[in-house]
Amino acid sequence: MYSISKSKLFNAAAVLGFSIAASGVSASPVSPKVINSTEIKAVSQEIPRYPYRARLNQMEGSVLVEFTVAPDGSVVEPSVSESTSPIFNNAVLNVIENWKFEPVVEGEQAVPVRTGLRFNFVAQN
């Protein structure tokens, strides 16, 4: 049996802050605030499928995906920032685009935020 676990990126601000500065990522005219993934709550999520080819070859790996949570809670601009093998990238990107989060509110207005999650693909006997 194979499983996928998602672990929260605890140092997201430091990692993602560099990525945003380097790539000029923006979800709105104002750059989104970078937050730790523990500060947001997913309300709709699907776990990526373990790629068939990876399962056949008993491959394990992980993908760190960065994305912006828009003011409406949808995911925009997902991108892979780290991956042990490209075989896992599409599995993660195909599902993260459909996740929904509780909007992040500052003051009385929902704002875009940039964060990331690491997905681990682990073979289990």
C-alpha angles and dihedrals in degrees: 000000000000128000140186123216127190119212124192118248102238097186094044095132094059096042097040095041089062092046093051092049091048097046103031092231115182133172095189138006086285117056112253120253113255114232138174113262089238088070095064131064125216113221097179123026141155124200115234118253116250104250111252094226091051091050091050090052093041090237122169126193150132140242127205108205123189121200145160121246104215122218089263091055096253123131118247134174098017114183137172110243097173133016136167090209134004088229089081099044100084092046089059098039093049093059103032090063088064098048119111126205136191105265115257109239126202114185101330099325133085111236135193116255132189120221142143145222133203117222116201120203108204128180114225127192 
